Amino acid sequence: MGKRAGTGRAEGEFYDPDRRDVAAHIEWQKQGAWVVIWGPYTRRYWAFGCWPLPEGGQVVSAPDPDGLYTEMRRVEREGKYLKWRYGRRRRTDPDPAS
């Protein structure tokens, strides 16, 4: 396999179906709250927040899935993701007669 002109990388080095599958799995786990991709040139996972966020949205990246999950959780806490996803839940009295 020869090197691609100007990139210093071998042909086909950008094609990485295993990492793309990992990105798709992370996106599936997050149930539509994030769009997750593998960036073949940057060699990083990228996640784009898809719930109502301040203008400009939120993008995080990491070189591995564990780092990406960490960054996503941080943004979810700061962006009040759980409140958006599940709303406010009222406490209910198990025995209203008492």
Buried (B, 14 or more C-beta within 10 A) or exposed (E): EEEEEEEEEEEEBBEBEEBBEBBEEBBEEBEEBBBBBBEBEEEBBBBBBBBEBEEEEBEBBBEEBEBBBEBBEEBBEEBEBEEEEEEEEEEEEEEEEE
